[in-house]
Amino acid sequence: MKTRFTLMIASGALLCAAIAHAQGFKFSQEDNSAKEKAQERAQTIASLLATPCATQLKDKKIMLIIGEQQVGGGILANQDNYGPHFQVINQRLRSLGLKTYTPEEIKKQIAQAEIDAYFKGNPDAALSASRRLGASFVLRGLITSNARVNPVIRVNEIDVNMGFTLADNAGRMIADANAHSAAFSGSDVRGASARLINEQADEVVARLYSDYCSKATVEAKRGK
């Protein structure tokens, strides 16, 4: 009886050790996978930022404006609401040597009605506003969200996206980039989008920078 009990304890110990070993191996795999993804992301960003950029392009001014798609279909574009979003992108663009405007400069020179018209797809308003400000390019960020109820745990969830499009002051598309978040519970779309762009800003700006430096240069050469 004592021998059987001892064998049972020994078997249990071996089973626990095996489980612990298997779990440790699993965690190690997950850690390695996360590290590999981080390395791939860093390499992608470095490759994008290595795109040659002409001096004349870095001397051009870029106007950044941000809006938010509303449930009813309209767009809220009061720039005072998006300070955190603006700063995250603006600071990175400037760190790459690109010239941008401050929110104060934009607000001083461009009426809210013109910004609203730009988000509604009015090319004349965009052209007029960017020329008066002296901007050669307009970078538009648009926050969109999709609310739903999780079918399993029955809680409200929201997917948040931020799409950025860069166009010249004639309305020609130069670059675009997107950031997407997994679903989260809550209703603070603006706060969630600020966290989202803060997490993914390096890659978003790198993609915009690469397209800007390559495609805008092509357009400049064609214009000669």
Backbone torsions as a table, in degrees:
resi	resn	phi	psi	omega
1	MET	NA	-43.9	179.6
2	LYS	-64.7	-38.6	179.6
3	THR	-64.3	-42.6	178.9
4	ARG	-62.4	-41.3	179.8
5	PHE	-63.7	-40.9	179.1
6	THR	-63.5	-40.5	178.8
7	LEU	-64.8	-38.1	179.2
8	MET	-64.1	-42.1	179.1
9	ILE	-64.4	-42.8	-179.9
10	ALA	-63.1	-42.6	179.7
11	SER	-63.8	-41.5	178.5
12	GLY	-62.7	-41.0	179.5
13	ALA	-63.8	-41.1	178.7
14	LEU	-64.8	-40.2	179.0
15	LEU	-63.5	-44.6	178.3
16	CYS	-61.9	-40.2	179.4
17	ALA	-64.8	-40.2	179.7
18	ALA	-64.8	-42.1	179.1
19	ILE	-64.0	-45.3	179.7
20	ALA	-61.2	-40.3	179.4
21	HIS	-65.0	-43.4	180.0
22	ALA	-63.7	-42.1	179.5
23	GLN	-66.0	-40.4	178.4
24	GLY	-62.1	-39.0	178.0
25	PHE	-64.8	-40.2	178.9
26	LYS	-63.3	-47.2	179.2
27	PHE	-60.9	-39.4	179.5
28	SER	-62.5	-41.8	177.9
29	GLN	-61.9	-43.9	-179.7
30	GLU	-64.1	-41.5	178.3
31	ASP	-61.5	-43.8	179.6
32	ASN	-64.9	-39.5	179.4
33	SER	-63.6	-43.0	179.1
34	ALA	-64.1	-40.2	179.1
35	LYS	-65.7	-40.3	179.3
36	GLU	-64.0	-42.2	178.4
37	LYS	-64.0	-41.5	179.2
38	ALA	-63.9	-39.8	179.0
39	GLN	-66.9	-41.8	178.2
40	GLU	-62.6	-42.4	179.2
41	ARG	-63.3	-43.8	179.2
42	ALA	-63.5	-39.4	178.7
43	GLN	-66.6	-39.3	177.9
44	THR	-62.5	-46.5	179.8
45	ILE	-62.0	-44.4	-180.0
46	ALA	-62.2	-40.6	179.3
47	SER	-64.6	-42.4	179.1
48	LEU	-65.1	-41.6	-178.5
49	LEU	-72.9	-13.4	178.5
50	ALA	-81.7	-2.6	178.9
51	THR	-60.8	125.6	178.9
52	PRO	-61.3	139.6	-178.6
53	CYS	-129.4	122.5	-177.5
54	ALA	-64.7	144.8	-179.0
55	THR	-59.2	-38.3	-178.2
56	GLN	-65.7	-27.2	177.1
57	LEU	-74.3	-38.1	179.5
58	LYS	-68.7	-17.7	178.0
59	ASP	-86.1	-12.3	179.6
60	LYS	-76.6	150.2	-179.0
61	LYS	-96.6	139.7	180.0
62	ILE	-115.9	130.9	176.6
63	MET	-103.4	122.3	178.9
64	LEU	-104.2	125.9	175.3
65	ILE	-132.0	148.6	-175.0
66	ILE	-130.7	140.2	178.3
67	GLY	-137.2	171.1	-176.5
68	GLU	-135.7	122.6	178.8
69	GLN	-69.1	126.9	-179.8
70	GLN	-92.1	162.5	-177.8
71	VAL	-58.9	-39.5	-178.4
72	GLY	-76.5	-3.9	178.5
73	GLY	108.6	-18.9	178.7
74	GLY	-76.3	171.0	-179.9
75	ILE	-122.6	126.6	176.0
76	LEU	-91.1	122.1	-173.7
77	ALA	-132.4	29.2	174.9
78	ASN	-71.8	111.4	-171.3
79	GLN	-65.1	-19.0	177.6
80	ASP	-65.0	-19.8	-177.0
81	ASN	-82.3	-10.5	-168.9
82	TYR	-125.3	35.2	179.5
83	GLY	-56.9	-49.0	-179.7
84	PRO	-61.9	-40.4	179.0
85	HIS	-62.9	-45.0	-177.2
86	PHE	-61.6	-47.9	-174.7
87	GLN	-64.1	-40.4	-178.9
88	VAL	-58.7	-44.9	-179.0
89	ILE	-76.8	-45.5	-175.8
90	ASN	-60.4	-44.0	-179.0
91	GLN	-63.5	-38.7	179.3
92	ARG	-69.8	-38.8	177.0
93	LEU	-62.0	-43.2	179.9
94	ARG	-67.7	-34.6	179.2
95	SER	-66.3	-20.4	177.5
96	LEU	-90.6	3.0	176.9
97	GLY	92.0	6.4	179.3
98	LEU	-86.1	152.4	-177.2
99	LYS	-99.1	126.4	-179.9
100	THR	-132.1	168.5	177.8
101	TYR	-99.2	154.0	172.8
102	THR	-82.8	159.4	176.4
103	PRO	-57.3	-34.9	-179.6
104	GLU	-65.1	-41.4	179.0
105	GLU	-64.4	-41.4	179.6
106	ILE	-65.8	-46.2	-178.2
107	LYS	-63.9	-33.7	-178.3
108	LYS	-71.1	-33.2	-173.2
109	GLN	-100.6	-22.7	-173.8
110	ILE	-121.8	129.0	179.8
111	ALA	-73.0	149.8	179.0
112	GLN	-58.8	-34.6	-179.9
113	ALA	-61.5	-34.6	179.2
114	GLU	-72.5	-37.0	176.4
115	ILE	-65.3	-42.9	177.8
116	ASP	-60.1	-42.6	-179.6
117	ALA	-64.4	-36.7	179.3
118	TYR	-63.4	-43.1	179.7
119	PHE	-69.3	-20.5	177.0
120	LYS	-86.2	0.8	176.1
121	GLY	88.3	22.4	178.2
122	ASN	-85.9	102.9	-176.2
123	PRO	-66.2	-32.5	-179.5
124	ASP	-65.1	-40.2	179.0
125	ALA	-65.8	-40.2	179.1
126	ALA	-64.9	-44.4	-179.4
127	LEU	-63.8	-44.5	-179.3
128	SER	-63.5	-45.6	-177.5
129	ALA	-65.4	-46.5	-177.1
130	SER	-67.4	-35.8	179.2
131	ARG	-69.2	-40.9	180.0
132	ARG	-65.8	-35.7	178.1
133	LEU	-76.7	-22.4	-177.2
134	GLY	90.0	17.0	-178.8
135	ALA	-84.7	136.8	176.0
136	SER	-89.3	-24.7	-178.0
137	PHE	-138.3	149.4	177.7
138	VAL	-120.6	123.0	176.0
139	LEU	-105.0	115.8	-177.6
140	ARG	-108.0	126.3	174.7
141	GLY	-108.6	131.2	-179.2
142	LEU	-126.4	123.3	178.0
143	ILE	-90.5	128.1	174.7
144	THR	-128.6	153.5	-179.7
145	SER	-143.9	155.8	179.6
146	ASN	-135.2	111.5	-178.6
147	ALA	-91.8	144.6	178.6
148	ARG	-158.2	170.1	175.5
149	VAL	-105.7	126.1	178.0
150	ASN	-62.2	122.6	-174.8
151	PRO	-70.4	-16.5	-177.1
152	VAL	-92.7	-54.3	-175.6
153	ILE	-100.7	-0.8	172.8
154	ARG	56.9	48.3	173.8
155	VAL	-124.5	154.6	178.7
156	ASN	-70.9	135.4	178.7
157	GLU	-131.4	154.7	179.8
158	ILE	-136.2	128.8	169.6
159	ASP	-92.7	135.8	-180.0
160	VAL	-122.2	135.6	177.2
161	ASN	-128.5	148.8	169.7
162	MET	-128.8	119.3	178.9
163	GLY	-108.8	134.2	179.2
164	PHE	-118.6	131.8	176.2
165	THR	-127.4	134.7	179.9
166	LEU	-113.7	125.1	-179.8
167	ALA	-132.6	155.0	175.4
168	ASP	-81.2	175.6	-174.0
169	ASN	-76.2	5.3	171.8
170	ALA	-103.1	1.8	177.4
171	GLY	90.9	3.6	-179.8
172	ARG	-78.7	130.1	-178.7
173	MET	-70.8	132.5	-179.7
174	ILE	-111.3	-44.1	-175.3
175	ALA	-154.1	158.8	172.7
176	ASP	-151.0	151.7	179.1
177	ALA	-154.9	153.3	-176.7
178	ASN	-134.6	151.0	172.3
179	ALA	-125.8	136.1	-177.6
180	HIS	-131.6	138.8	178.4
181	SER	-110.3	152.7	171.9
182	ALA	-70.3	165.3	-178.5
183	ALA	-64.5	145.3	176.2
184	PHE	-138.5	156.7	179.4
185	SER	-89.0	138.5	178.9
186	GLY	133.8	-173.3	-177.7
187	SER	-131.5	0.7	-177.3
188	ASP	-84.8	79.5	-177.7
189	VAL	-64.7	-40.8	-178.1
190	ARG	-64.6	-42.9	178.5
191	GLY	-66.5	-40.1	179.4
192	ALA	-65.8	-39.3	180.0
193	SER	-68.5	-32.7	177.3
194	ALA	-66.2	-41.7	177.0
195	ARG	-66.1	-39.5	-179.7
196	LEU	-60.5	-51.3	-176.6
197	ILE	-69.6	-29.8	176.2
198	ASN	-65.3	-37.1	179.8
199	GLU	-73.0	-34.4	-172.3
200	GLN	-112.7	9.5	-174.2
201	ALA	-61.4	-38.7	-177.4
202	ASP	-58.7	-45.4	-178.9
203	GLU	-72.8	-39.7	179.0
204	VAL	-59.9	-49.6	-178.9
205	VAL	-66.7	-37.1	178.6
206	ALA	-61.5	-41.1	178.9
207	ARG	-67.6	-42.5	177.3
208	LEU	-62.5	-43.1	-178.9
209	TYR	-62.9	-45.6	-178.8
210	SER	-61.7	-47.0	179.0
211	ASP	-65.8	-41.1	179.5
212	TYR	-59.4	-48.6	-175.8
213	CYS	-70.6	-29.6	-179.1
214	SER	-91.3	-52.4	-175.4
215	LYS	-73.7	-39.9	179.2
216	ALA	-66.9	-32.6	176.8
217	THR	-64.8	-41.1	178.1
218	VAL	-60.1	-45.3	178.7
219	GLU	-61.4	-39.8	-179.3
220	ALA	-64.4	-40.4	-180.0
221	LYS	-67.7	-36.7	178.8
222	ARG	-65.4	-30.5	-177.6
223	GLY	-77.3	-10.0	-177.8
224	LYS	-78.7	NA	NA
